């Protein structure tokens, strides 16, 4: 099921496959595995997306039917829908070099061995930084916690292992800010969101979005956060970070995949930088990573059995995921707030793989 332009038969087959994927999502809602979801599917950049909504926004607290315009906390999809294209766009224009040391842009990125960490290491999760630190437990202001993130010691030598790291993408967000001289929020809007027409995606959603935003995980005090970032570190850093904090709709993510990555004339990324980002940069290591993207065979690969070997994707802790088959194959966006029902990710992990298999099941 690979073609630069889908035939009529292939388009019909995609509709059937989408119906099969939609049935799986509907069944997950019916079974109570997720409160609701929006599924968007398509083929390359030329076919119009199929976008379907299921269930309700919540089971605890205020609830409404999910629609195709429901806004979700995208969690770590922020890494590949905001930070990654902003960094690559700046590299495209020569504003930064992926092989420059991080310290060239962030003098506060200090500690033994950290002078050998490059921007590319951060993008491929091979910097040697640990995956996570509870920055929200540090005292002080968001700036104090950011300083703590940048001063985090390496856990391994740069380029020797793949360790998916929120801390690395926090640093990338600061590189964007340092390079552009603007806030990360403004830089992402100008470099990515506005050129792609992603009008329903942003950090720190405004109050009038609240009624169409799916709430996340209920807190111990009984409150149910809505339009407030779920990631504790992102919240403690002010809600605008390189690793998390973005909110958006399935329709906007469909635009991102179609016009950001699959259209030959993307307004944000050149063909060369896209091809570079989607190839494996970690073949000799213990993971398969592109620039930002998770590739087939990586431990976090969620693309199912049948997705092609050159496919790529990413997930978010709240229950979000995207996948694409460049340059002209199928793609899928699945947004849900699975974390609303708790942090056991087994059900959403199974659903992600099953929807990918339904969409790309070879004859």
C-alpha positions in Angstrom: 0.0 0.0 0.0 2.7 2.4 -1.0 2.2 5.0 -3.8 3.1 8.7 -4.4 -0.6 9.3 -5.4 -3.4 7.0 -4.2 -5.4 5.2 -6.9 -9.2 5.1 -6.6 -9.0 1.5 -5.4 -6.4 2.4 -2.8 -8.4 5.4 -1.6 -11.4 3.1 -1.1 -9.3 0.6 0.7 -8.0 3.4 3.0 -11.6 4.2 3.8 -12.3 0.6 4.7 -9.1 0.4 6.8 -10.1 3.7 8.6 -13.5 2.2 9.3 -11.7 -0.9 10.9 -9.5 1.4 12.9 -12.5 3.5 14.0 -14.3 0.3 15.2 -11.3 -0.5 17.4 -11.4 3.0 19.0 -15.2 2.8 19.5 -14.8 -0.6 21.1 -12.1 0.8 23.5 -14.5 3.6 24.5 -17.4 1.1 25.0 -15.2 -1.1 27.1 -14.2 1.8 29.3 -10.5 1.7 28.4 -10.6 5.3 27.4 -13.1 8.1 28.0 -13.2 9.2 24.4 -10.9 9.9 21.5 -10.4 11.5 18.1 -9.0 9.5 15.3 -7.6 11.1 12.1 -6.3 9.1 9.2 -5.1 9.8 5.7 -2.7 8.9 2.9 0.1 11.3 2.0 -0.8 15.0 1.6 -3.3 14.7 -1.2 -6.3 12.9 0.3 -8.6 14.6 2.7 -8.3 13.3 6.2 -10.9 11.1 7.8 -11.5 12.6 11.3 -13.9 10.8 13.7 -14.8 11.5 17.3 -15.8 9.0 20.0 -17.1 9.0 23.6 -17.0 11.8 26.1 -14.3 14.0 27.4 -14.4 12.7 31.0 -15.9 10.2 33.4 -15.0 12.3 36.5 -16.1 16.0 36.8 -17.6 18.0 34.0 -18.0 16.0 30.8 -19.1 16.6 27.2 -19.3 14.6 24.0 -16.0 14.5 22.2 -16.0 16.3 18.8 -13.5 16.6 16.1 -12.6 20.0 17.6 -11.9 18.7 21.1 -8.5 19.9 22.4 -6.1 17.5 24.1 -3.0 17.9 26.2 -0.5 16.6 23.6 2.2 15.8 26.3 5.4 14.5 24.6 4.0 15.0 21.1 5.2 18.5 21.9 8.7 17.2 21.2 8.0 16.4 17.6 5.3 18.9 16.8 6.9 22.0 18.3 10.5 21.6 19.4 11.7 19.4 16.6 10.4 21.4 13.6 11.5 24.7 15.2 15.1 23.4 15.7 15.2 21.9 12.2 13.8 25.1 10.7 16.5 27.1 12.4 19.1 24.6 11.1 17.6 24.9 7.6 18.2 28.6 7.6 21.7 28.3 9.1 20.7 30.0 12.4 22.1 27.0 14.2 24.1 23.8 13.4 23.0 20.4 14.6 26.6 19.4 15.2 27.4 22.5 17.4 28.0 21.9 21.0 25.0 22.7 23.2 27.2 25.0 25.3 27.5 27.3 22.3 23.9 28.2 22.7 23.5 27.5 26.4 26.5 28.4 28.5 24.7 27.2 31.6 24.7 23.6 30.2 27.6 22.7 32.5 29.1 19.6 34.1 31.7 16.9 33.4 31.6 15.7 29.8 28.8 18.1 28.7 31.1 20.1 26.5 30.9 17.1 24.1 27.1 17.1 23.9 25.8 18.4 20.5 22.4 19.6 19.4 22.1 16.4 17.3 22.7 14.3 20.5 19.8 16.0 22.1 17.5 15.3 19.1 18.5 11.6 19.0 18.3 11.1 22.7 22.0 10.1 22.8 23.2 13.0 24.9 23.9 10.9 27.9 21.4 12.8 30.0 19.1 10.7 32.2 15.5 10.4 31.1 13.8 12.4 33.9 14.3 14.3 37.1 11.5 15.5 39.3 12.2 19.2 38.7 8.8 20.1 40.2 10.2 19.0 43.6 13.0 21.6 43.5 12.4 24.8 45.5 12.4 28.2 43.9 11.0 29.8 40.8 10.6 28.2 37.3 14.0 29.8 36.4 15.6 28.1 39.3 14.2 24.7 38.2 15.3 25.4 34.6 18.8 26.1 35.9 18.7 22.7 37.7 17.6 21.0 34.5 20.5 22.5 32.5 23.0 21.6 35.2 21.9 18.0 35.4 24.9 15.6 35.3 25.3 13.2 32.5 24.5 9.5 33.2 26.5 8.3 30.2 29.1 9.5 27.7 27.5 11.4 24.8 26.8 9.2 21.8 27.1 5.9 23.6 23.5 4.9 24.4 19.9 5.8 23.6 18.0 7.1 26.6 14.7 8.9 25.9 15.2 12.1 27.8 12.8 14.9 28.7 15.8 16.8 30.0 17.3 16.9 26.5 14.2 18.4 25.0 13.9 21.0 27.8 17.4 22.0 26.7 16.4 22.1 23.1 13.5 24.4 24.0 16.0 26.8 25.5 18.2 26.6 22.4 15.3 27.8 20.4 14.7 30.6 22.7 18.4 31.5 22.8 18.8 31.4 19.0 15.6 33.4 18.2 15.8 35.9 21.0 12.0 35.2 21.5 10.1 33.2 24.0 9.7 29.5 23.1 5.9 30.1 22.8 6.4 32.9 20.3 9.1 31.1 18.4 7.1 27.9 17.9 4.1 29.9 16.9 6.1 31.9 14.3 8.2 29.0 13.0 5.7 26.2 13.0 2.1 26.8 14.0 1.3 29.9 12.0 3.0 28.8 8.7 1.1 25.5 8.9 -2.3 27.1 9.8 -2.5 25.2 13.1 -4.9 27.6 14.7 -6.2 25.2 17.4 -2.7 24.3 18.8 -0.8 26.3 21.3 0.8 26.4 24.7 -1.2 27.6 27.7 -4.7 27.4 26.1 -6.9 30.5 26.7 -9.9 30.4 29.0 -12.4 30.2 26.1 -10.8 26.9 25.0 -11.6 25.2 28.3 -15.1 24.1 27.3 -13.7 22.0 24.4 -10.6 20.7 26.2 -10.5 17.2 27.6 -9.5 17.1 31.2 -6.5 14.9 32.3 -5.8 13.0 35.5 -7.9 13.7 38.6 -5.7 15.0 41.5 -5.7 13.6 45.1 -7.7 16.6 46.2 -10.6 15.6 43.9 -10.0 18.4 41.3 -9.7 17.4 37.6 -7.3 19.6 35.7 -8.5 20.9 32.4 -6.5 23.1 30.0 -3.6 22.9 32.5 -0.6 20.9 31.5 -0.5 17.4 33.0 3.2 17.0 33.0 4.4 18.0 36.5 7.8 19.3 35.3 6.2 21.3 32.5 3.8 22.9 34.9 6.6 23.7 37.4 8.6 25.4 34.5 5.7 27.6 33.6 3.8 25.5 31.2 5.9 26.2 28.1 8.7 23.7 27.6 10.5 21.8 24.9 9.4 18.4 26.1 5.7 19.0 26.9 3.0 21.7 27.3 1.4 21.9 23.9 -2.4 21.5 23.5 -4.1 20.8 20.1 -6.7 19.0 18.0 -6.4 16.0 15.8 -7.2 18.1 12.7 -4.3 20.4 13.4 -1.9 17.4 13.8 -3.2 16.0 10.5 -2.2 19.4 9.0 1.2 19.1 10.7 1.8 15.6 9.2 0.4 16.4 5.7 2.0 19.9 5.2 4.9 19.7 7.5 6.3 16.3 6.6 4.5 14.8 3.6 3.9 17.7 1.2 6.8 18.2 -1.3 6.7 22.0 -0.6 6.4 22.1 3.1 6.3 25.7 4.4 8.5 24.9 7.4 11.0 22.2 6.4 13.1 21.5 3.3 13.0 18.0 1.7 16.6 17.4 2.7 16.1 18.1 6.4 12.9 16.0 6.5 14.7 13.1 4.9 17.6 13.5 7.4 15.2 13.6 10.4 13.4 10.4 9.3 16.5 8.2 8.8 18.1 6.3 11.7 20.9 8.1 13.5 21.5 5.4 16.1 22.0 2.1 14.2 25.0 1.0 16.3 23.3 1.8 19.6 20.6 0.3 21.7 17.7 2.1 20.0 16.4 3.3 16.7 16.0 7.1 16.6 15.7 9.7 13.9 15.9 13.3 14.7 13.2 13.5 17.3 11.2 10.6 15.8 10.9 7.1 17.1 11.6 4.6 14.3 10.7 0.9 13.7 12.4 -1.4 16.2 13.0 1.1 18.9 11.7 0.1 22.4 9.1 2.8 22.1 7.9 1.8 18.6 4.1 1.7 18.7 3.4 1.2 15.0 2.2 -2.4 15.1 3.2 -5.4 13.0 2.5 -4.2 9.5 3.7 -0.7 9.4 6.6 -0.3 7.0 10.3 -0.4 8.0 10.8 3.3 7.2 7.8 4.4 9.3 8.1 6.9 12.2 6.0 8.0 15.1 5.8 9.3 18.6 3.6 9.0 21.6 2.5 11.2 24.5 2.0 10.2 28.1 -1.6 11.5 28.3 -2.7 9.0 25.6 -1.7 10.8 22.4 0.1 9.4 19.3 1.0 10.0 15.7 2.5 7.8 13.0 3.5 8.4 9.4 4.8 6.4 6.5 6.9 8.8 4.3 6.8 10.0 1.7 3.3 9.1 0.5 1.8 6.3 2.6 -0.8 6.3 5.3 -0.6 8.3 8.5 -2.7 8.3 11.7 -3.4 10.6 14.6 -5.0 9.2 17.8 -5.7 11.6 20.6 -7.3 10.6 23.9 -7.0 11.4 27.6 -6.3 7.8 28.7 -4.5 9.2 31.8 -7.9 10.4 33.0 -8.5 6.8 34.1 -5.0 6.3 35.6 -1.4 5.8 34.6 -1.6 2.2 33.5 -0.7 2.6 29.8 -1.3 -1.0 28.7 -4.7 -0.4 27.2 -3.7 2.6 25.1 -0.5 0.9 24.0 -2.5 -2.0 22.7 -5.0 0.3 21.0 -2.2 2.3 19.3 -0.7 -0.8 17.7 -4.1 -2.2 16.7 -5.2 1.0 14.9 -1.9 1.1 13.0 -2.3 -2.5 12.0 -5.9 -1.9 10.9 -4.8 1.0 8.8 -1.8 -0.8 7.2 -2.7 -4.4 6.9 -1.1 -5.8 3.7 -3.2 -8.0 1.4 
